[in-house]
Every structure is written in structure tokens, then in C-alpha cells.
Amino acid sequence: MDELVSIILPMYNDEKFIKEAVSSVLSQTYENWEMIIIDDASTENSLEIIEDFASNDSRIRVFSFDKNKGLSEARNKAIEEAGGKYIAFLDSDDLWLPEKLERQIDFMKENNLPFNYSSYFLIDSLGDDIGKFITKRSLTYKDILKTCSIGMLTVVYDAEKIGKRPFELVHMREDYLLWLSIVKELKVVYGILEPLAKYRVRGRSVSSNKLKAAAKQWRVYRDHLGYSFVRSLYYFVHYAFFGIKKHYLSFIRLNANKITRTR
């Protein structure tokens, strides 16, 4: 029998997208999974939507915080509750393709891997395709210091081999810090080049959000990793270059798609 996969899904006020996210899990060809949804004190109808799903499928487990605690604490609560051999992640506005889990679990078994990720498509708020992000077949610690090619929505890891890995409550690139710690330990991790998920690019301010992300990335190098100014600058220049290439192009595609629809 296939081993159990625990799917970690935090949620806060995402009634517009949560049905699609959950439905993409229900459509998986790999069926031995549990989905642990943590409602981070939503103030609209998200909780009612997922409770309706849970009432019809015992594989869906729902927990709710009384007050908003943020993504890391929500994910950590779900990881604590997880009983699967494998841990996988999905955010409430993203989607999986039907064969995602099956492809990744088979790949991990065939190659005896404790950690896996994949490429993914980019979609806009309406669900229309606007591009794709192709990751690298293998990544080292130095690789992801320069740019993170690991999408949260694509990660699967073997909790029996590397243990349950909670996110740090530092409010600065928590997912990135977790991938850094895992890759540093494993030396090299391997991915699938085929896109197996869909990441939703929502209408956000490119200037303000990217500047905030850049500031947090700098703090990772200087404060969390304790790198010197020169070493931090070296990696930050790489981060900025790859970040502009990745996110600016997706922004152009997103707005080009909007213009096309208005014609």
C-alpha cells in the first residue's frame, strides 16, 4: 500500500480560491493522503467552506486558531498533527496538477531521495496561465544561497528520513530558511523539471513587495547566517539578478494578460 502523505495547508481569508486548492488535492491520482488545514482565524467564509469539504471526506482534518498567528505557526501546527511518512505543502490560493503526488513519490522512491521539488506554472487571479518557472534538476547549498529555485507548493519531504521540520518563527523568509537548513544537511537535492503545480500570481505592488523581500533577504545573510558584509553582498547581487529575472518577467506576463482580456 502507498505510504501516507500529510498535506500542510494554512489558510486565512481565502474563500475566493480555497475550493480550487482543495479540489486539486481531491483530484490526485495518489489517494493515500491526509490534508491538514489550519484556519488562521479567518474573518469570512473560508472556514465554512473547508468544514463542508471535511464533512464529506475523512482525509481532510481542520483546525482553527482563535487569533491570527501567521503562516509559520499555522504550518507548524499542521506539521505537529501530521502522521504521514511524507510531508507536502500547498497554499490556499495555489493548485496541484492531478499526478503531482504520484510523480514525486515515485521519483523519490526510485532514487531513494528524502526531499523533492518540481517546476510549476504561473497563473493569474482568474486562473489563466501566464508562464512557468522551470527549476533546476539539482541544487546545492551554494545554489540556493544565490537564488531559491524551490517553490513551497512543490516540496515533498520524507519525515521518516529527515524528521519533521518546523518553520522558524522569525518573520523573514521562513520557507527559504527551512530549505537552506535541509539542503545544507543533505548536500544536494533533486527536482523534477516538469511543472506539477500552479502558483497564483496575485495583483500585488511590485515595487513595495520586492523591496521588502530584498530587505528580508539581506537580513537572512547578515543576521541569520552571520555572513560578513562582503560575503552577503556577493550572494545578494546574485539574488537580486535572479529575482528581477524571475519576478519581473512574471509581472510583465500578468499585466500583458490583463491588457489582452480588456481588448
C-alpha positions as CSV (number, residue, x, y, z in Angstrom):
1,M,0.0,0.0,0.0
2,D,1.2,3.6,-0.7
3,E,2.6,5.4,2.3
4,L,0.6,8.2,3.8
5,V,1.3,11.8,2.6
6,S,0.4,14.6,5.0
7,I,-0.5,17.8,3.1
8,I,0.0,21.0,5.0
9,L,-2.4,23.8,4.1
10,P,-2.6,27.1,6.1
11,M,-5.5,29.4,5.3
12,Y,-6.5,33.0,6.1
13,N,-9.4,34.7,4.3
14,D,-9.1,32.9,1.0
15,E,-12.7,32.0,0.3
16,K,-12.2,33.0,-3.3
17,F,-9.6,30.3,-4.0
18,I,-9.8,27.7,-1.3
19,K,-12.3,25.5,-3.2
20,E,-9.9,25.2,-6.1
21,A,-7.0,24.4,-3.9
22,V,-8.8,21.6,-2.0
23,S,-10.3,20.3,-5.2
24,S,-6.9,19.9,-6.8
25,V,-5.9,17.6,-3.9
26,L,-9.1,15.6,-4.2
27,S,-8.2,15.1,-7.9
28,Q,-4.8,13.5,-7.1
29,T,-4.1,10.1,-8.6
30,Y,-2.2,9.3,-5.4
31,E,-5.0,8.7,-2.9
32,N,-3.4,7.9,0.4
33,W,-3.1,11.3,1.8
34,E,-4.4,13.4,4.7
35,M,-4.9,17.1,4.3
36,I,-4.4,19.2,7.5
37,I,-5.9,22.6,7.1
38,I,-5.2,25.3,9.7
39,D,-7.6,28.2,9.6
40,D,-5.6,31.2,10.9
41,A,-8.6,33.0,12.4
42,S,-10.3,33.9,9.1
43,T,-13.0,36.6,9.2
44,E,-15.0,35.5,6.2
45,N,-16.4,32.2,4.9
46,S,-13.2,30.2,4.4
47,L,-13.8,28.0,7.5
48,E,-17.3,27.1,6.5
49,I,-16.1,26.1,3.0
50,I,-13.4,23.7,4.2
51,E,-15.6,22.3,7.0
52,D,-18.1,21.3,4.3
53,F,-15.3,19.5,2.4
54,A,-14.2,17.8,5.6
55,S,-17.7,16.5,6.3
56,N,-17.6,14.7,3.0
57,D,-14.0,13.3,3.1
58,S,-12.5,11.9,6.3
59,R,-9.0,12.5,4.9
60,I,-9.4,16.3,5.5
61,R,-8.7,17.5,9.0
62,V,-9.5,21.0,10.1
63,F,-8.0,23.1,12.9
64,S,-8.7,26.7,13.7
65,F,-6.8,29.4,15.7
66,D,-8.7,31.8,17.9
67,K,-6.5,34.6,16.7
68,N,-4.3,35.2,13.7
69,K,-0.8,33.8,14.3
70,G,0.7,33.9,10.8
71,L,1.8,31.3,8.2
72,S,4.7,29.8,10.1
73,E,2.7,28.9,13.3
74,A,-0.2,27.6,11.2
75,R,2.2,25.4,9.2
76,N,4.0,24.2,12.3
77,K,0.6,23.3,14.0
78,A,-0.2,21.2,10.9
79,I,3.2,19.5,10.9
80,E,2.8,18.7,14.5
81,E,-0.5,17.0,13.7
82,A,0.8,15.2,10.6
83,G,1.0,11.4,10.7
84,G,2.3,10.7,7.2
85,K,5.7,9.4,6.1
86,Y,5.8,12.3,3.7
87,I,5.1,16.0,4.2
88,A,3.9,18.1,1.3
89,F,2.9,21.8,1.2
90,L,0.1,23.7,-0.6
91,D,-1.1,27.3,0.0
92,S,-4.7,28.2,-0.1
93,D,-4.6,30.0,-3.4
94,D,-2.3,27.6,-5.3
95,L,-3.2,24.4,-7.2
96,W,-1.7,20.9,-7.9
97,L,-1.9,19.0,-11.1
98,P,-3.6,15.6,-10.8
99,E,-0.4,13.5,-11.0
100,K,1.8,15.7,-8.7
101,L,2.0,13.5,-5.7
102,E,2.2,10.2,-7.6
103,R,5.0,11.6,-9.8
104,Q,7.0,12.9,-6.9
105,I,6.6,10.0,-4.6
106,D,7.6,7.6,-7.4
107,F,10.6,9.7,-8.2
108,M,11.7,9.8,-4.5
109,K,11.3,6.0,-4.1
110,E,13.1,5.2,-7.4
111,N,16.0,7.4,-6.5
112,N,16.0,6.9,-2.7
113,L,15.5,10.7,-2.1
114,P,14.4,12.3,1.2
115,F,13.5,15.7,-0.5
116,N,11.9,16.6,-3.8
117,Y,10.5,19.7,-5.6
118,S,9.4,20.5,-9.2
119,S,8.8,23.2,-11.7
120,Y,5.5,25.0,-11.7
121,F,3.1,27.0,-13.9
122,L,2.3,30.6,-13.1
123,I,-1.4,31.6,-13.2
124,D,-3.2,34.9,-12.6
125,S,-6.0,35.6,-10.1
126,L,-8.5,34.3,-12.7
127,G,-6.6,31.0,-13.1
128,D,-5.3,31.8,-16.6
129,D,-1.8,30.6,-17.4
130,I,0.8,33.4,-17.6
131,G,4.0,31.4,-17.8
132,K,6.0,28.8,-16.0
133,F,9.0,28.6,-13.7
134,I,11.5,25.8,-14.6
135,T,13.6,24.8,-11.7
136,K,17.0,23.1,-11.7
137,R,17.4,19.3,-11.8
138,S,19.7,19.5,-8.7
139,L,20.6,22.2,-6.2
140,T,23.4,22.6,-3.7
141,Y,23.6,24.9,-0.6
142,K,25.6,27.5,-2.6
143,D,23.0,27.4,-5.4
144,I,20.1,28.4,-3.2
145,L,22.2,31.0,-1.3
146,K,22.2,32.8,-4.7
147,T,18.6,32.2,-5.6
148,C,15.9,29.9,-4.3
149,S,14.6,27.6,-7.1
150,I,12.4,25.6,-4.7
151,G,8.7,26.5,-4.7
152,M,6.8,25.9,-1.5
153,L,3.8,24.4,-3.3
154,T,6.1,21.7,-4.9
155,V,8.0,20.5,-1.9
156,V,7.7,16.9,-0.6
157,Y,10.0,15.5,2.0
158,D,10.3,12.2,3.8
159,A,9.7,12.8,7.5
160,E,11.0,9.4,8.4
161,K,14.4,10.1,6.9
162,I,14.9,13.7,7.9
163,G,12.4,14.2,10.7
164,K,9.5,16.7,10.9
165,R,10.9,20.1,10.1
166,P,9.2,23.1,11.7
167,F,9.5,26.6,10.3
168,E,11.4,29.2,12.3
169,L,9.2,32.0,13.8
170,V,11.4,34.8,12.6
171,H,9.1,36.5,10.1
172,M,11.7,36.7,7.4
173,R,11.8,34.1,4.6
174,E,10.8,31.2,6.8
175,D,10.4,28.8,3.9
176,Y,13.7,29.8,2.4
177,L,15.4,29.3,5.8
178,L,14.0,25.8,6.1
179,W,15.2,24.8,2.6
180,L,18.6,26.2,3.4
181,S,18.9,24.1,6.6
182,I,17.7,20.9,4.7
183,V,19.9,21.4,1.7
184,K,23.0,22.2,3.9
185,E,22.4,18.9,5.7
186,L,21.7,16.8,2.5
187,K,24.5,18.5,0.4
188,V,22.4,18.2,-2.8
189,V,18.7,17.9,-3.5
190,Y,17.0,16.8,-6.7
191,G,13.9,18.1,-8.5
192,I,11.6,17.3,-11.4
193,L,11.7,19.7,-14.4
194,E,8.2,19.1,-15.4
195,P,5.7,21.6,-13.9
196,L,3.4,19.8,-11.5
197,A,1.6,22.7,-9.7
198,K,0.2,26.1,-10.4
199,Y,1.4,29.2,-8.4
200,R,-1.0,32.0,-8.4
201,V,0.5,35.5,-9.0
202,R,-1.9,37.9,-7.5
203,G,-2.2,41.7,-8.1
204,R,0.5,43.0,-5.7
205,S,2.6,46.1,-5.8
206,V,5.9,45.0,-7.4
207,S,7.9,47.9,-6.1
208,S,6.9,47.8,-2.4
209,N,6.8,44.0,-2.1
210,K,10.0,43.3,-3.9
211,L,11.8,46.0,-1.8
212,K,10.6,44.4,1.4
213,A,11.6,40.9,0.1
214,A,15.1,42.2,-0.7
215,A,15.4,43.7,2.7
216,K,14.5,40.4,4.3
217,Q,16.9,38.5,2.1
218,W,19.7,40.8,3.2
219,R,18.8,40.2,6.8
220,V,19.0,36.4,6.2
221,Y,22.6,36.8,5.0
222,R,23.7,39.3,7.7
223,D,21.6,38.5,10.8
224,H,20.5,34.8,10.5
225,L,23.6,33.3,8.7
226,G,26.0,35.8,10.2
227,Y,27.9,36.4,6.9
228,S,30.3,39.3,6.5
229,F,29.2,42.4,4.5
230,V,31.3,41.4,1.5
231,R,30.1,37.8,1.5
232,S,26.5,38.9,2.0
233,L,26.9,41.4,-0.9
234,Y,28.2,38.6,-3.1
235,Y,25.1,36.4,-2.6
236,F,22.7,39.4,-2.6
237,V,23.9,40.5,-6.0
238,H,23.1,37.1,-7.4
239,Y,19.7,37.1,-5.5
240,A,18.8,40.5,-7.0
241,F,19.7,39.4,-10.5
242,F,17.8,36.2,-10.5
243,G,14.9,37.8,-8.6
244,I,14.5,40.5,-11.2
245,K,14.6,38.0,-14.0
246,K,12.0,35.7,-12.4
247,H,9.5,38.1,-10.8
248,Y,9.7,41.0,-13.3
249,L,9.0,38.7,-16.2
250,S,6.0,37.1,-14.4
251,F,4.8,40.7,-13.7
252,I,5.0,41.6,-17.4
253,R,3.1,38.4,-18.3
254,L,0.5,39.1,-15.7
255,N,-0.2,42.6,-17.0
256,A,0.0,41.6,-20.6
257,N,-2.7,39.1,-19.9
258,K,-4.9,41.8,-18.3
259,I,-4.5,44.0,-21.3
260,T,-5.4,41.2,-23.7
261,R,-8.6,40.5,-21.8
262,T,-9.7,44.1,-21.9
263,R,-9.4,44.4,-25.6
